[in-house]
Amino acid sequence: MPHSEKKNNLTIKYLLGLGAVLFLGYHSVYFKKLDEVRSAANKKFDAAAYAQKFFTSTLTPQLANASGIQELIQLLTISKDEAFEKYAYATAVGSIKYFLVKGTGIITAINEDEISLQMGNQSLTLATEFIYGNAIRDVTGLFDITSFTNTADINNVSAELNKIVKNKVIPPFRAKAKVGDKVAFTGVMELNSARLNLDNIEVIPISIQ
């Protein structure tokens, strides 16, 4: 075979190979519009929607299982460890735990940040202004932090649950509440197992009427 013909064949093979590489490379790359990429990157977890679903579908049905607060306080004075073991929940490791409680009492004072109740010999306050932390999120023990990929989303769910109580649960009650009214409530009592104090009990209401 003449040298020139051989050279031409090699050139053709080279060009065919290069063409195949370019063809495969082009079709193996998926191009997206820059706006689509940015939109996907900016798409965030909807903490408000998640919190509303959790509040309605998970938390609210559990209110029927709340412990009577007076009976629970009595158990805490007799056997603190038993009370915490049976009725307290928390996602984080530590001495701060949350109890889902219910009770009835008479309004003795209505203040800017809280409402005072009297239940027989037991007094307590219902928080109405400073609703924060993870109490509402963690009190049922049903919030699964392992289903989240980052801490920010977990914390945002807590914040949104707190907003539901502060903005939707409390205002209608406060608008009609008067000293002397009888109140039925279900909510969260936060206690420290290492420094238990039953003298100043505060409950974050989840349901109140």
Order of alpha helices (4+ residues) and beta strands (2+ residues): alpha-alpha-alpha-beta-alpha-alpha-beta-beta-beta-beta-alpha-alpha-alpha-beta-beta
